[in-house]
Amino acid sequence: MKTNKILCAFAIVATLVINATAQMSSVYLVQITDMAKNSTYEVMSRDQLSELKKQISEETRAFPAAMAAVQKEWKESELTAKTYFPGSKLSPRKVREQGPMSADMANKKKERLNDRMLDSQMKDAKKRRGRGKNDVAFNKQMKEAERNQAVETIHDQLCTKLKEALGRDIPKNSFGGDFL
């Protein structure tokens, strides 16, 4: 009877140790969407993910005030006062997690999702390439380029305002490659 209790206790301890080591080696596949609504995928540990969530939470709280300040500057500027403010094209960064899973599985999923995203971008580029055959299409492309430039300008200003509000660099792209 005493040996059964010892064996049972040993089995419980072994199970707890195995679960603890499995959780330590597990990672998360994280989709990060930047302010311009572009997504990237990263493999992160639990600690990295919690730090990222904390940063994004801070940015989300500061975002409305920063957007209001940028919009006010936009309307007060003589160059941009009469043009449309494309604030709806930008939103706070978002994070979506999948996991926990093994590092190998997470890396395979990341590669597969990145390949799928690249294929989609290539298809979009092929569609746009065939448009420039006449003046109407050229004018349409010029207007789209102007809108994209306005969004880029607002994005830069918004990152600057968030940097001032939070006291740290804000990644311009999804996962912190370019800082402002």
N, C-alpha and C positions, 0 to 999 in steps of 0.2 A: 504494500500500500504506500509506503514511504517512497519507494522507487518510482511509483506512478506519479506522485506529486512532483518529484524532482525532474522526471522526464517532461512532464507537462510544463513546469516552470522554465526548463531549458528550451523547449519548443517555442514558448511565448517570447523569451528573450531573443532567440535566433530570428524569429519572424520580425520583431521590432528592429533588430540590427539590419536585416536585409532590406526592410522598407526604408530605413533611414539612409542607407547607402544608395538605394535606388533613387530616392528623392534628391540626394546631393548631386548625382550624376545626370539628373534630368534637366532639360533646357526647354525653353519656350520659343516657338516661332511667332514673331511679332510683326504685324503689319502696321507701319507708321505712315500716316497720311499727313503731309505738310499743309501749310496754309493755302497753297495754290492747288490743293486737292490732288497732288501727285503722291503715289504710294510706293514704298519700298518695303522689303522684307528683311528682317534681321533675326539671327539666332542669339538669344540672350539667356543668361542665368536668372534665377529668381530675384537676386539682389539688383541686377542691372534693370530688370523690368520694373521693380518697385521704385527705383530711382527715376526712371523715365516717366512712370505714371505720376510721380510727385511733381516733376518739372512741368509736365503737360497740364496738370491740375492748376499749378500756379499761373501758367500762360493763359489758360482758359478763363481764370478769374480776372486777369488784367486785360484781356482782349477787348471787351466792349469799350472801356475807357480809351484805350489806345486807338481803336478804330474811330471813335468819335473825334479824337484830337486830329487824326489824319484827315478826316472828312472836313473838319472845320478849316484846316490849313488849305485843303483843296479848293474849298469855296471862296476863301479869302484871296487866293492867288489870282492875279490878273490873267495869267496864261491858261489856267485850268478852270476858271470860274464858270465858263459857259459850256464846258464839256461834261459829259455824263461821268458820274463817280461810280466806278465799277466795284463797289465794296462787296457786292454779293458774290463776287468771284473768289473771295478769300474767306476763310474760316479758321478757327483755332486748330492746332494740330490734334490729331486723334491717334489712339493706339488700340489695336485689337489683337488679342493673344490667342494662340492655339497651343495646347499642351497641358501638362508637362509631357515630354516625350524624350526619347534617346537623342543624343547629339547627331548620330548618323541619320536617323529618320528626319530630324528637323532640317539638316543640311540638304537632304534629297528633296524634301518638299520646297525648300527655299529655291533651289535650282529650277525645279519644275515650274514654280510660280513666276520666277524671273524670266524663264524662257517664254512662258505664255504671255507675259506682259510685253516682252520684246517683239514677239510675233504680232501682237495687236498694234504696237507702235509702227511697225513696218507696214502693215496694211493701211493704216491711216496716212502714212507718208506717201504711199503709192496713190491713194485716192486724191490727195492734194496736188500731186505732181501733174496730173492730167488737166487741171482746171485752167491753167494760164494760156488759153488759146485765143482769147479775144479781149477787147477793152473792158467789157462788163466784168469778166472774171478777174482781170487785173485790178480793177477798182475795188472789187470785193476783197481781194487779197490785201490790198493796201489798207482798207478799213480794218480788216482783221489784225493786221500788223500794228496799226495804231492802238487798237483795243488791248492787244497783248502788251504793248509798251506801257500803256496806262496802268494795267494790272501790275506789271513789274515795278513801276515807280511806286505805286501804293504799297506793294509788298515790301520794298526796301524801307519806306518810311515807317511802316507798321513794325517791322523788325527793330528799327531804331527806337521807336517809342516803347516797345516792350523791353528792350535792353535797358532803357532809362528807368522804367518802372520796376523791373526785377533785379537790376544790378548784376546781370550776367549775360553772356552772349546767347543769342537766340539763333538756332540753326535755320538757315534759309531753305535748305532742302529737307527731306524727310528725316534723315538720320545724322544731322550735324556735320556734313561735309563742308559746307560753306557757312561761315559765320558773318554776321554784320555787327 
